[in-house]
């Protein structure tokens, strides 16, 4: 399925039905009086999180969403039917924004909790409602109230506990494939991963956490370079960042400069992102070049008080201690209590 994480849609709640002007007309009952019924209420517009949806693709091709109109009132005191409400299903983590003002109208994260964002218009009252001792034959009724209409921006931000960061080809997809059931595309060229991947990592005592592989981060990502400008928003909800490095290319590539460049991109995109907790992961420990270069980079992180986990996403070496550290950071409990 194509990954779509932002759409613009038009929504309209239903108009209320008009009240009826009618008079009772039956044999042997002169001056039967007004009997016009009320119009029905327009349908509401609801949003609900569905666990079976992971993208906004469906709404991309159905941008106009309208609830049902209320039925008009009829004679013999018959009221119009209420309009059908419209329920829009979205994936967890969807923000609903006003397209003109940018105001956040809803942050939808919990499945099974429908939220009414726009109420349908009230139905108009029929002329039977206006009869009185001084005005026994009202010849007017109320029109129905119009529903609300608005252009909206729906923006999906993945719900994950841990975000994987790093330049292309450092092994993010390999790691998420190793520790979860996710099967992202893995190849030896840049930008293999074109959309974020989510993986559920099973841990001790049946606990688990969700990891998101954020693709396409390079220097200048916040301004549109690479693919990162499209996906940086998906790390905004994470509790922890795994910053992955590949030191096998030294000295042709400087991993410490790449580390600083990505942190700079986080700060430029959203200053709060730069404040998130990070764990440094040096991948490809199975390569001799990584083992040789490791002593050169460890002091840099030691000076900054950052713990480094050398691992191999291919052989699995070093991964168990890394998972222990992730669990401790997320849940803050000693290992024996997990």
C-alpha positions as CSV (number, residue, x, y, z in Angstrom):
1,X,0.0,0.0,0.0
2,X,1.3,3.5,-0.9
3,X,2.3,5.5,2.2
4,X,0.4,8.8,2.3
5,X,0.9,10.8,5.5
6,X,-0.8,14.2,4.5
7,X,-4.0,15.0,2.7
8,X,-6.3,18.0,2.3
9,X,-10.0,17.3,2.4
10,X,-13.3,19.2,2.4
11,X,-15.8,18.1,5.0
12,X,-19.4,19.3,5.5
13,X,-21.9,18.3,8.1
14,X,-25.5,17.8,7.0
15,X,-27.9,20.7,6.6
16,X,-31.0,20.6,8.7
17,X,-34.3,19.9,7.0
18,X,-36.9,22.6,6.6
19,X,-40.1,22.7,8.7
20,X,-43.4,22.3,7.0
21,X,-46.3,24.6,6.6
22,X,-49.4,22.5,6.5
23,X,-53.0,22.5,7.8
24,X,-55.2,19.6,8.8
25,X,-57.7,19.0,6.0
26,X,-60.3,16.3,6.9
27,X,-64.0,15.9,6.3
28,X,-66.2,17.1,9.1
29,X,-63.2,18.8,10.9
30,X,-63.3,22.5,9.9
31,X,-60.4,24.6,10.9
32,X,-58.3,21.6,11.7
33,X,-55.4,23.9,12.5
34,X,-51.7,23.7,11.6
35,X,-50.0,20.3,11.5
36,X,-46.7,21.0,9.8
37,X,-43.9,18.8,11.2
38,X,-40.3,19.7,12.0
39,X,-37.3,19.1,9.7
40,X,-34.8,16.5,10.6
41,X,-31.3,17.2,12.0
42,X,-28.4,17.1,9.7
43,X,-25.8,14.4,10.1
44,X,-22.6,15.0,12.2
45,X,-19.0,14.5,11.0
46,X,-17.1,12.1,13.2
47,X,-13.4,11.0,13.1
48,X,-12.4,7.7,14.5
49,X,-9.0,5.9,14.8
50,X,-9.0,2.5,13.1
51,X,-6.3,-0.1,14.0
52,X,-6.7,-1.5,10.5
53,X,-5.5,1.6,8.7
54,X,-1.9,2.8,8.5
55,X,-2.1,5.5,5.8
56,X,-4.3,8.3,4.6
57,X,-4.3,6.9,1.0
58,X,-8.1,6.4,0.9
59,X,-8.8,10.0,1.7
60,X,-6.4,11.1,-1.0
61,X,-8.8,9.9,-3.6
62,X,-12.0,10.9,-1.8
63,X,-11.2,14.5,-0.8
64,X,-14.9,15.6,-0.5
65,X,-16.7,14.2,2.5
66,X,-20.3,15.2,3.3
67,X,-22.8,14.0,5.9
68,X,-26.4,13.4,5.1
69,X,-29.0,16.2,4.9
70,X,-32.0,16.1,7.3
71,X,-35.4,15.4,5.7
72,X,-38.0,18.1,5.4
73,X,-41.0,18.1,7.7
74,X,-44.4,17.0,6.3
75,X,-48.1,17.4,7.0
76,X,-49.9,15.5,9.7
77,X,-47.2,16.4,12.2
78,X,-44.7,14.1,10.5
79,X,-41.1,15.0,11.2
80,X,-38.3,14.7,8.7
81,X,-35.7,11.9,9.2
82,X,-32.3,12.8,10.6
83,X,-29.5,12.9,8.2
84,X,-26.9,10.1,8.2
85,X,-23.7,11.0,10.1
86,X,-20.4,10.6,8.4
87,X,-17.6,8.7,10.1
88,X,-14.1,9.2,8.7
89,X,-11.6,6.5,9.7
90,X,-8.0,7.5,10.1
91,X,-4.8,5.8,11.4
92,X,-3.6,6.3,14.9
93,X,-1.5,9.5,15.2
94,X,-3.5,11.7,12.8
95,X,-3.6,15.4,13.5
96,X,-6.7,17.3,12.1
97,X,-5.9,20.9,11.3
98,X,-7.8,23.8,9.9
99,X,-6.4,24.3,6.4
100,X,-6.7,28.1,6.5
101,X,-5.5,28.9,10.1
102,X,-3.4,25.8,10.9
103,X,-5.2,25.4,14.2
104,X,-5.1,21.8,15.5
105,X,-8.7,20.7,15.9
106,X,-8.0,17.1,17.1
107,X,-5.1,14.7,17.8
108,X,-6.4,11.2,17.2
109,X,-4.5,8.5,18.9
110,X,-6.9,6.1,20.7
111,X,-8.9,3.5,18.6
112,X,-12.6,3.1,19.3
113,X,-13.3,6.6,20.5
114,X,-15.3,8.5,17.9
115,X,-15.0,12.3,18.1
116,X,-17.7,14.6,16.7
117,X,-15.9,17.5,15.2
118,X,-18.7,19.1,13.2
119,X,-22.3,18.9,14.2
120,X,-25.2,18.8,11.7
121,X,-27.5,21.7,11.3
122,X,-30.7,21.8,13.4
123,X,-33.9,21.0,11.7
124,X,-36.4,23.9,11.2
125,X,-39.7,23.9,13.2
126,X,-43.0,23.3,11.4
127,X,-45.9,25.7,11.7
128,X,-47.6,23.5,14.2
129,X,-45.0,24.7,16.7
130,X,-46.0,28.3,16.3
131,X,-49.8,28.0,17.0
132,X,-51.1,29.9,19.9
133,X,-54.3,31.2,21.4
134,X,-53.7,34.5,19.6
135,X,-52.3,33.1,16.4
136,X,-54.1,30.0,15.5
137,X,-53.1,29.7,11.8
138,X,-49.4,30.5,11.4
139,X,-48.5,30.3,7.8
140,X,-44.7,30.1,8.3
141,X,-42.1,27.6,9.3
142,X,-38.4,27.7,10.0
143,X,-35.8,26.7,7.4
144,X,-33.2,24.2,8.5
145,X,-29.9,25.4,9.8
146,X,-26.9,24.9,7.4
147,X,-24.2,22.4,8.5
148,X,-20.6,23.3,9.1
149,X,-18.1,23.1,6.3
150,X,-14.3,23.5,6.3
151,X,-11.2,22.5,4.4
152,X,-8.9,20.4,6.6
153,X,-5.4,19.1,6.6
154,X,-4.9,15.6,7.9
155,X,-1.3,14.9,9.0
156,X,-0.2,11.5,10.1
157,X,2.6,11.3,12.7
158,X,3.6,7.7,13.4
159,X,3.1,6.5,17.0
160,X,6.4,4.8,18.0
161,X,8.4,4.5,21.2
162,X,11.8,4.6,19.4
163,X,13.0,6.4,16.3
164,X,15.9,5.2,14.2
165,X,18.0,8.0,12.9
166,X,21.1,8.1,10.7
167,X,22.5,8.8,7.3
168,X,21.5,6.5,4.4
169,X,23.1,3.1,4.4
170,X,24.1,3.0,8.0
171,X,21.9,-0.1,8.6
172,X,18.6,1.2,10.0
173,X,16.5,-1.2,7.9
174,X,18.8,-4.1,8.8
175,X,18.4,-3.4,12.5
176,X,14.6,-3.1,12.4
177,X,14.5,-6.4,10.4
178,X,16.7,-8.1,12.9
179,X,14.8,-7.1,16.1
180,X,11.2,-7.2,14.8
181,X,9.0,-8.9,12.3
182,X,9.2,-5.9,9.9
183,X,10.7,-6.7,6.5
184,X,11.8,-3.5,4.9
185,X,13.7,-3.4,1.6
186,X,17.4,-3.7,2.2
187,X,20.0,-2.9,-0.5
188,X,23.5,-1.5,-0.8
189,X,22.5,1.9,-2.3
190,X,21.3,5.2,-0.7
191,X,17.6,5.9,-0.2
192,X,16.6,2.3,-0.4
193,X,13.9,3.0,2.2
194,X,11.4,5.5,0.8
195,X,8.8,5.4,3.5
196,X,9.0,5.0,7.3
197,X,8.9,1.4,8.6
198,X,7.3,0.3,11.9
199,X,8.4,-2.8,13.8
200,X,7.1,-4.2,17.1
201,X,10.0,-5.5,19.2
202,X,9.0,-8.2,21.6
203,X,10.9,-8.0,25.0
204,X,11.0,-9.9,28.3
205,X,7.8,-10.8,30.1
206,X,5.7,-10.2,27.0
207,X,6.4,-6.5,27.0
208,X,7.1,-4.8,23.7
209,X,7.9,-1.4,22.1
210,X,7.5,0.0,18.7
211,X,10.5,1.2,16.6
212,X,10.2,3.5,13.5
213,X,12.8,3.6,10.8
214,X,12.9,7.2,9.6
215,X,14.4,7.3,6.1
216,X,16.2,9.9,4.0
217,X,18.0,12.0,6.5
218,X,20.9,13.9,5.2
219,X,22.4,17.4,5.7
220,X,19.8,20.0,4.7
221,X,16.9,17.6,5.3
222,X,14.8,20.3,7.1
223,X,15.0,22.5,4.0
224,X,14.0,19.7,1.5
225,X,17.3,17.8,0.8
226,X,16.9,14.1,0.5
227,X,13.6,12.7,1.8
228,X,14.0,13.7,5.4
229,X,11.8,16.8,5.2
230,X,8.8,14.5,4.6
231,X,9.5,12.2,7.5
232,X,11.2,14.2,10.3
233,X,7.7,14.9,11.7
234,X,7.4,11.2,12.4
235,X,10.0,11.3,15.2
236,X,8.2,14.1,17.1
237,X,6.1,11.6,19.0
238,X,8.9,9.2,19.9
239,X,10.3,8.9,23.4
240,X,13.8,7.8,22.5
241,X,16.1,8.2,19.5
242,X,18.6,5.6,18.3
243,X,21.3,7.5,16.4
244,X,23.0,5.0,14.1
245,X,26.5,5.5,12.7
246,X,28.7,3.6,10.2
247,X,32.4,4.1,10.9
248,X,33.6,1.6,8.3
249,X,34.1,4.3,5.7
250,X,36.6,6.3,7.7
251,X,38.5,8.4,6.7
252,X,36.5,8.9,3.5
253,X,33.4,9.8,5.5
254,X,33.4,11.5,8.9
255,X,30.8,9.8,11.0
256,X,31.2,12.3,13.8
257,X,30.4,15.1,11.4
258,X,27.4,13.2,10.1
259,X,26.2,12.7,13.7
260,X,26.4,16.5,14.3
261,X,24.7,17.2,11.0
262,X,21.7,15.1,11.9
263,X,21.4,16.7,15.3
264,X,21.5,20.1,13.7
265,X,18.7,19.1,11.3
266,X,16.6,18.0,14.3
267,X,17.1,21.3,15.9
268,X,16.3,23.3,12.8
269,X,13.1,21.3,12.1
270,X,11.9,21.4,15.7
271,X,14.0,22.5,18.7
272,X,12.2,20.0,20.9
273,X,13.5,17.1,18.8
274,X,17.1,18.0,19.6
275,X,16.3,17.6,23.3
276,X,15.0,14.0,23.1
277,X,17.1,11.3,24.7
278,X,19.5,9.5,22.3
279,X,21.4,6.2,22.3
280,X,24.4,6.0,20.0
281,X,24.6,2.8,18.0
282,X,27.6,2.0,15.9
283,X,26.7,-0.7,13.4
284,X,28.6,-3.2,11.3
285,X,30.7,-4.5,14.1
286,X,31.3,-7.6,12.0
287,X,33.5,-5.6,9.7
288,X,37.3,-5.4,10.6
289,X,37.3,-1.7,9.6
290,X,34.7,-0.9,12.3
291,X,36.7,-2.8,14.9
292,X,39.8,-0.9,14.0
293,X,38.2,2.6,13.9
294,X,36.1,2.1,17.1
295,X,38.8,3.4,19.5
296,X,39.0,6.7,17.5
297,X,35.3,7.6,18.0
298,X,34.5,6.4,21.5
299,X,36.3,9.3,23.3
300,X,34.1,11.8,21.4
301,X,31.0,10.4,22.9
302,X,32.5,9.7,26.3
303,X,33.3,13.4,26.6
304,X,29.6,14.2,26.0
305,X,28.4,11.6,28.5
306,X,26.8,9.4,25.8
307,X,26.8,5.6,26.0
308,X,27.8,3.9,22.8
309,X,26.5,0.4,21.7
310,X,28.6,-1.3,19.0
311,X,26.4,-3.9,17.3
312,X,26.1,-6.0,14.1
313,X,22.7,-5.9,12.6
314,X,23.8,-8.9,10.5
315,X,25.1,-11.3,13.2
316,X,23.1,-9.9,16.1
317,X,26.3,-9.2,18.2
318,X,25.7,-6.5,20.8
319,X,22.0,-6.3,20.2
320,X,20.8,-7.8,23.6
321,X,22.5,-5.2,25.7
322,X,21.1,-2.5,23.4
323,X,17.6,-3.8,23.9
324,X,18.1,-3.9,27.7
325,X,19.2,-0.2,27.6
326,X,16.2,0.8,25.4
327,X,13.8,-1.0,27.8
328,X,15.4,0.7,30.9
329,X,15.2,4.1,29.2
330,X,11.6,3.7,28.2
331,X,10.2,2.0,31.3
332,X,12.6,3.0,34.0
333,X,12.5,-0.3,35.9
334,X,15.3,-2.7,36.8
335,X,15.6,-5.7,34.6
336,X,14.4,-8.2,37.2
337,X,11.0,-6.4,37.3
338,X,10.3,-6.5,33.5
